[in-house]
Amino acid sequence: MTDFVDDDQRSIRARVSLTQQIDRGSVLLGPRLAGAFLNVPRHPFVPVFYRRDGERFIPWRFTDGDPDAWLDAVYMDDSLITEVDGLHAEHAEAEGLTGVPTSSSTAPSLMADMLDALDVHEGAEVYEVGAGSGYNAALLCHLAGDQHITTVDRSEDLTTKARARLNAVGFRPLVIHGDGAREFPPAAKYDRIIATASVRRIPPEWLKRCRPGGIVVVPLKGTLAGGMLARLTKLPDGTATGHILHTPAAFMPLQNGTGASPQTTTPLPDGPHREAEISGRELDDWTFSFFAQLHMPPGVVRTYSRRDGLHVTTLHDPADGSATLIQDMPEGAPLVTSTGPRDLWKPIEAAYRHWQQLNRPRREWFTIEAGTAEQTVTYAAPDGGVHRWSL
Ligand SMILES: C[S@@+](CC[C@H](N)C(=O)[O-])C[C@H]1O[C@@H](n2cnc3c(N)ncnc32)[C@H](O)[C@@H]1O
C-alpha cells in the first residue's frame, strides 16, 4: 500500500482530525477503515470546490484567502460540491453561479458508513459507480489494492480529472467514462459494487455483475426524497437479499440510468379544497418519507418551499396530470387543493396512519429482496404480520 510520506505535517494533522471526527460520530471506525482515512489525503482530489454564499456557489481554491481555512474546510466531515449544472469549480468564474449540484465529494462519515457496509477485503474486485472527485476510489484502492478497482462516471471531464488525481497520489485503478448502470468492461464480474449516486430501483446489470456472495451497497431514493442506503448480498440463484441501513443518505440521482425522474414543472392546483390529516412537513422525517414512498407510483414529483414562513408541498404525477398542493395555515389544519383525477395526498395520509399503527418502524428494520424483474421491501412486525411493498 502506498504511504503518503511526501505530505507536510499540516495535511497529516488534518487527516488525523478528520478520522477522529468520523470516529466520534455514528461510525465506529475499524483499524482498516481508519487506516484508509489516515493514509489517503482528500485535498489532492478537491483542489477547487464550491462554497455556498446564499443562493450562489463560489469556487474556492487553496490560493483564495487563508490556506489554513481552506485546508480546514477540506478536512471537515462535510460534502464538498465540485460541479454545478455540469460546470466544474475549476472552470467557474470567480463570482460563481447559481444552479443544481451535479457532483460532489461525499461527506466522509457517510463514505465511512458505506465502506464499512461494503466490507472490502484486500484483493476484492470492486466496481464504483460515480467516480466524482476520485477520493472514494482512492480509499477503495487503499483497501483492496488499486489493480482491483474500477470506477465510472458519466462525465468525461470528471473521469479525466479523477484519473489524473488518483495517479498523482500513486493509484492506477481503471477509471472509465460511461453510464454506470449499463456500461462495464466485457465479462467483468465483481465481489463488491458501490454506487455513490442514487437510484429508484437497483439496476439489473449490478445484480448480474456481482458474484454470488458479493455485496452491493446502493443509495435508494424516490421522488419524495426519503434517501436511504441498501446493502444486499448476491445469492447463487441470481437474486440479492439484504436490508436498509440505519444511515439516511441524500445522494444526487444517477443520470440517464434508473435514477429518479427529472423534475417537471408542477401545474398549480386550483380544484376543490379539503382539510389535511397531516402537514407536508411530515415528509421531512426521512423515515416516514421512505415509508410513504413505498405507497406512491414511482413518477410522482415532490417540491416544497415556505410561503410567509409556512410549509408548502406540491405533488405532481406526470403520468395522469394529477397535482396536489398541501399548505400549512397560520391557524388550524393544513389545506389540500387538487387538480386532475387523483388527490395525491390521500395515499400519503393512509400511509401515515399505517405507519403509526405499525409503531413507526425504523428504516433499518426493513429488508429488501431484489431480482432482475421484481424488487420488494418487507417489514416483519413483532406481532407476526408481514408487510411487503414493490420498490
Ligand atoms: C456524489 S458524486 C460521487 C462522489 C465520488 N464517489 C467521490 O468520492 O467524489 C455522484 C457522481 O455520480 C455521477 N453519476 C451520475 N449519473 C451517473 C451515471 N449514470 N453513471 C456514472 N456516474 C454517474 C455524477 O457525475 C457524480 O460525479
The ligand as an ORCA input file, in Angstrom:
! r2SCAN-3c Opt
* xyz 0 1
  C     -21.859     12.226     -5.098
  S     -20.975     12.212     -6.601
  C     -19.767     10.921     -6.371
  C     -18.747     11.141     -5.312
  C     -17.475     10.363     -5.546
  N     -17.622      8.963     -5.250
  C     -16.321     10.981     -4.793
  O     -15.686     10.299     -3.968
  O     -16.015     12.143     -5.046
  C     -22.084     11.403     -7.733
  C     -21.470     11.163     -9.075
  O     -22.310     10.299     -9.815
  C     -22.079     10.608    -11.165
  N     -23.131      9.996    -11.985
  C     -24.406     10.396    -12.160
  N     -25.042      9.579    -13.018
  C     -24.148      8.631    -13.392
  C     -24.204      7.501    -14.246
  N     -25.317      7.172    -14.906
  N     -23.101      6.754    -14.395
  C     -21.956      7.060    -13.730
  N     -21.851      8.120    -12.904
  C     -22.924      8.890    -12.730
  C     -22.062     12.126    -11.179
  O     -21.411     12.612    -12.337
  C     -21.311     12.426     -9.904
  O     -19.952     12.632    -10.154
*
